[in-house]
Amino acid sequence: MDLNGRTALITGANGGIGLATARGLVARGAQVVLGCRNLQKAEEAQAAIQNDFPEGKVEVLALDLANIMNIRSAAEVLKRRFPRLDILINNAGVMSLARKETRDGFEMTFGVNHLGTFALTQALLPLIKAAPEGRIVTLSSTLHYRGHMQWDDLHYRSRPYKGWEAYNQSKLANVLMTQALARRLKGTSASAFALHPGVVATDLARDYPAWLMKLLKAFLVTPEKGARCSIYVASEPGLAAHNGAYFESSRVKKPAAAALVEEDQERLWKLSEELTS
C-alpha cells in the first residue's frame, strides 16, 4: 500500500522493532510519529531516519506508557497536530525479572504492555475512526499461548513475582484486548489486529545476564526481520476483512484458546476501563 498522505504513530520507536518499523513506513511514504519515553533517543532515531530518507516526515512525541496522565496529555497533543491517525502501532513493551510498579501503582509489565497500551488506544480512537481506513496494530507474542490471566492478583501484590509469567499474561491480554476492540469497531472504518513479530534481538531482555543473551543470540532474528509483520499488517490492502485477527509471519494464525473466550475479553475490557479511568 502506498502510504503517502497517511499518518502513523509507533510507540517505543527509538530502537529495535519500533525503529525498523518506522523506517519501513517512512519508506512507503507515511508521516511517522515516534512515541517514546526517552526523548533524546527518540530524536537520535528521528535524525537517523531522516538521514536515510531526506524527504521523509518524522516527528517525535513524548509518551510514557507507565503514566496514564502522560498518555492522555500525549493524545491531546496528537489531536491538536493531526485531524486523523491512519495507523497506530502499539509496539512498546517491557519485561522485568524483578517486580516494579508504574507511576499509577500497576505491576510494570502488565501496566505498560496492556494498561498503557489500552489507555493510549482508547484516547486515540476518535482520531483513528476519522481515517478512511484506520488500523490499530498491537504487538503480542507467541508466548501468549502460555499466558494465564491471574484475575485474583493481576499485579502480583500477594504472590511471588515471576517475570516470564507476568510477561506471558500481558501478551495474552494484548490479544484479548484486540478481540474485544475489533468487536467494538464493527461498522466503522477502523480495524484492530495483534501479531507476533518473532523472537527478536531487542532491548526487551535488557535485565538478562550477558552470558545468557550471548547464548540466545543464535536463535534471535534481527529487528528488521521482526518488523516485517508489523509493516505488513499496517500497510497490506484488504486486511479490514480480517478485523480482530492474530498474525505470525505475515499470515493469519489462530490465537490461543484462552484469547478467544468472549467472557474474558469483556472482563478484561471492563477492568481496564476501571483501572485507567
N, C-alpha and C positions, 0 to 999 in steps of 0.2 A: 504494500500500500504506500502510495506517495503521501508523506505526512506534512507536506507544505501547508502552512496555514493552521496547523494543529498545535496545541499546547499540551505538554506533558509535565507532570510533577513526579519525581522519583525520590523516595525517601532513602536516606543512607547512601547518597550517590557520590560521596567523596572518595570512594575506593571500592575495590573488589567487584562484585557483580553489578552493583549500582552504577559505578563509573563506566564499566564496559557497556551497560545498557544505555546509559546516557549518550555515549559515543555512537552507538548503533542508531538511536532515534534521531540524533542530530544529523547523521549521515543521510538519513531518509527525509530530511527537511523539517523536522519538528522543532519548535521552540521548546527548550527543556529548562525546567526549574530544578535545581539541585536542593532538595530539602535536607539540611544537615544540622547536627548539634554543634559540631566544630566548624566555625566559620572560616578559620584560617585554612584548614584542609579543604573546605568547600571552594574557597577562592583559588587555591592552588589547582584543584581539579578543573574549575572553570577556565583558568588560564591554559591548562594543558589541552583541553578540548578545543578551545578557540585557536590555539596554535596549530592544531591539525586541521581544523575546519574554520578558516578565517571568516567565511560568510555565515557561519553558524550562529544561532541565537541561544545563548546560555545565560541564565540568571541564577542567583543564589538566594535561598530563603532560610532564615534562622528557624530551626524546627527541632524541638526536643520531645521525643515520644514518651519520655519518662515524666512529663509535666503537662497535665491536662490544660491548665491555663495557658501555657505557651502554645499548645496545639491550637487552641481557639484563637489566640492572637495571630498565629501564622495563617490560619484560614481566613481571617478578616483581611490580612494583607493581600492575600491572593485574590479575594473578592474585589478589592479596590483596583488591583492591577489588571485583571482579566475578566472579560464578560462571560467566559466559559472555560471549562477544563475538559479537554478531549480524552486525556489518558491520566489515570492515577496508578502508579506502580508502587505498591506497599512492599518495598524491598528491605527496609531496615530491620535488623534483628539482633538479639543478644543471646548469649548462652554463658552462664556463670557457674563455676564449680562451687562457689560459696553463696549463701543466701544474702541478697541485697534487697533494698527497697527503693521504689521510685519516690519522687517528691510527694506523691499523694498517699504513700504508705502501702502500695501494692508490691507483691513479690516482683522483683525486677524483670525476670524472663516473661512471666505472664503479663505484667504491666506494660512492657514495651511491645512485645511480639503480638499480643492480642488487644489489650485495652487501649493502648496508644493508637494502634492501627485502626481500631474500631472508632475511636473518638474522631480521628482525622477524617476517616471516610464519611462519617455522619455529617461532620461540619462542612464537607465539600460537596455533598450530594446535590445541592441546588446548582452549583457550577457544572457538575458532571451531567446532570439532566438537561442543562441548557445546550449541550453539544449535540450535533446531528447524530453522532454515534459514540456516546461516552463509554469508556471502558475502565473497569476497576480490576487491576491485576494484583493479586496478593501472593507473595512467595511463602509457600508452606514448605513441606519436606516429606520425603518418603518415610521419615520417622513418625509421621502422624499415624501410620499403621500400627505403631507400638504405643500410641498415646492413650491415656485414660483420663477422663475428666474427674478430678477428685472434688466432687461437689461439696463435700463437708469441710474441705480445707484447701481451697484453690491456691492460697498464698503461703502454704507451709508454715502456719503460725503455731500449730500444735503437734507436728510430726517432724521427724528428721528430714532435712533437706537433701534432695538428690538432684544434682544439676541436670543430668540427662533426662530424668523422669519429668522434671519441670519443663524442659525444652520440648519433649515429645507432646506433653499436654498442650503447650502453647501452639504447636503446629497443627494439632488436631482442632484446636479452637479456630485457627485460621480457616480450615475447610468448613467447619460448622457455620462460621460467620458467612462465608461465601455462599453457602447453600441458602441460608436464611435471607441474605441480601438479594440474591438472584430472584427469589420468590417475590420480594417487595418491588423489584424493578420490572416485573412483567407489565407490559402495556406502556412502558416508557421507551425512550431512545437509548437507554443505558443498559449495560450488562456487566456481570461480575464473573471472575474466574480465579481459580487457585492453581498453583503449579509447584512442581519440584524442579529446581534448577540443576540438580546433580550434586555430587559430593565435591565441593569446590574449595580450592585453596584461597581462603579469605582470612580476615582478622577475627572472624566469629569465635574461633577457638584460641584467642589470644591468652587465655588463662592456662592453657595446656603446657606441660613441660616441653622444652625444646627437643629433647630426645624422642618424645612421642610424636611430635609434629614431623620430625625428620623421618621417622618410621612410616608415618602415614602418607608422606608426600608422594610416594609411588602410586597411591590409589586415588589421588586428587586430580580433578580437571582444572584447567585454567579459568579465571573469571570470564574470559572472552567466550569460552565454550559454555560456561554456566549461564551467560547472558542470552544465549541463543533462544531459549524457550520464552524468556520474558519478552524479547523483541518480537518473536513470532506471535505471541498472544496479544501483544499491544498493537500489532500492525497488520496481521493477516486479514484480508477481506472475508466477510461472510461468517465470522465467528459468533455473531449475535444468536444464531440458531442453536448454539451450544451454551447458552447462558447458564451459569452455575457449574460448568464443567471443571474437572481437575485434569491438568496436563502433566505429562512426563515426556521428555524428548520430543517436544512439539507435537504430541499426539494425545488425544483424549484417553484417559485411563480411569477405570472405576476406582473411586477412593475407598478408604477403609469403611467397613460396615458401620462402625461407630459414628462416622461422619454423616451417614445417611438417615439417622434417627431424627425425624422431624421434631419430636418432643424435646430432644436435647438441643437441637438447633434453636428452637424458640426459647427454651430455658436459658441458654447462654445469651441470646439476644436481649431478653428482658433484664437479666442480671447485669449485662454490660451497660445497658442504658442507665440502670440504677447507680452503678458504680462511677460512671463518668458524667452523670448529670450535675 
